[in-house]
Amino acid sequence: MFEARLVQGNLLKKVLDAIKDLLNEASWDCADSGIQLQAMDNSHVSLVSVNLRAEGFDKYRCDRNIIMGMDLTSMSKILKCAANDDIITMKAQDNPDNVTFMFESPSQEKVSDYEMKLMNLDQEHLGIPETDYACVIKMPSGEFARICRDLSQFGESIVIACTKEGVRFSAAGDIGTANIKLAQTSSVDKEDDAVIIDMQEPVTLTFACRYLNMFTKATPLSPQVSLSMSPEVPLVVEYAIGEIGQIQYFLAPKIDDQDN
Amino acid sequence: MGILGLAKLIADVAPAAIKENEMKNYFGRKVAVDASMSLYQFLVAVRQEGNMLMTADGETTSHLMGFFYRTIRMVDNGIKPVYVFDGKPPTMKGGELAKRKERRDEAQKQLEQAEEAGNVEDIDKFSRRLVKVTKTHSDEAKTLLKLMGIPYVEAPCEAEAQCAALAKAGKVFGVATEDMDALTFGTPVLLRHLTFSEARKMPIKEFHLSKVLEGMELSQKEFIDMCILLGCDYCDSIRGIGPKRAIELIRSHKTIDDVVSKLDKKKYSPPEEWPYAEARNLFIEPEVADPDSIELKWVEPDEEGLVKYMCEDKGFNEDRIRNGCKKLAKARSGTTQGRLDSFFKIIPQQPNSANKRKSEEKPGAKKGTAKRGRGSFRKGR
């Protein structure tokens, strides 16, 4: 028996909005410690890793580890049926063919049940090594979304350069070039608005706008985003999911071609 | 052509070996393309009102059209193609080639009949069957590729075998051909439909040899023997033995030699002179050039040269050729998108973990814990 009840059902709705553009289907691994999802997009350029801790739920029970393969478009359709203040409960049997979503209105006057068929997905799991990144940039998530959106008008890729002065985002294309520089916030009045850079060595990497723009779909989840970079390794974009977990996006950098 | 019914057999027995993918997901991949097959394909398919495209002097240009646009389509999607041309056919293929000639003669007769009867559909059908790839065609294609800056390789013998050798040596990611015998030659990844027209909207079919062998429970040697039983280009097969029976026989007897000795001679009679051992040798040790001696270079297209060749000599539209050149040049500029699997290692799935309903693991066995490996990135250069 698996059961997870979340009073802030809104969070689950936002998680789905944050992943459904990138992934068509994915497996949710439910265990004693919580729920996890890890999947690459079709082209194997980016990877999404969602972690929801058991303690974050208002009620959590998982007797046996189960893997629930879901069509995320369908799951998103079902979650669209939940109101923002609804309490969401996910339920499944030990060897499930179906998963049940139950939405309760705060006043308990309306209860809806939705059942969805599960899929048997053959997915590859990637081992992600724990890494000390050369640069970790924390910034307001809205600001990051804005930068990605603005720069994607100029070209297909964004160069992120992090130095001790600050972080520079730039793009170049047919219409011209664009540069946005953010300096580290000197006085921290409001923590959510601060830009904080933790840097061991300067890093400059190039990434595809298309993916960054899909990552910023997670912006409503958290006021802050963190970008972790090291030379020649994938970028990590991380958002907190309320108090209950986090969503991480990994994106392979663009590399110079050796054959040309 | 290729191995009889192999694609269908793989779909039945080892469905996990086939993946469908969009062309844009192959960005950055180097792919060996069987040029001889493409030539044939273009001559058959690239037509207008049932006739091949021609210059004012009546020279065929269908193949050039095909090579130019389909190559650009690949390059536009970030794929780096290298074309492999056939050399001389192996002597073993004589029988097959004679048969093909017979079929062509037959088609010629039918075409004449159809022309007499004035049946347009039949004329079209039979004239397609009459297509023959000549040396001029392949020489013209080579000239075009050179101008486009796309590398090509001349195989000493069969192109599929050379493609397979390139893929095995890791020079290319996979082999693009419609001929399934590329798998028999040991191609790790075979791509079908890569040279098809965009308009057909065919997804690319990826066949993984390792998964084919796993699904069929055969070794590569046994797989080769099974392909010979199915029917290859080099020798006959046993009458009355279809795909189902072929895989069963090889699974239980391992080699054709044993299959033959155990076979009920009254029911099935192997061909009298059956050079299966030689055919097997052709698959195991085909005549190929050493892949390490081949250097693949994708260079800047020669726009003026292309315009001169394609427009002045072959009568193509200059604007279109120049446009194509721009696409080729654009694809060369800039950087290539990396892939996550080249940074993170795939954790092998525990057997049956995908098949959760069947797995009878002990309660409390933790599946999720293997997810995060430890270690560190390779840093810097």
Interface residues (C-beta under 8 A of the other chain):
Chain A: D29 A31 D32 S33 Q36 Q38 M40 N42 S43 H44 V45 S46 L47 D63 R64 N65 I66 I67 N95 N120 L121 D122 Q123 E124 H125 L126 G127 I128 P129 E130 T131 D132 S157 T206 A208 S230 P231 E232 V233 P234 F250 A252 P253 K254 I255 D256 D257 D259 N260
Chain B: A16 N21 E22 K24 N25 F27 K30 K80 L296 K297 W298 R332 G334 T335 T336 Q337 G338 R339 L340 D341 S342 F343 F344 K345 I346 I347 Q349 S353 A354 N355 K356 R357 P363 G364 A365 K366 K367 G368 T369 A370 K371 R372 G373 R374 G375 S376 F377 K379 G380 R381
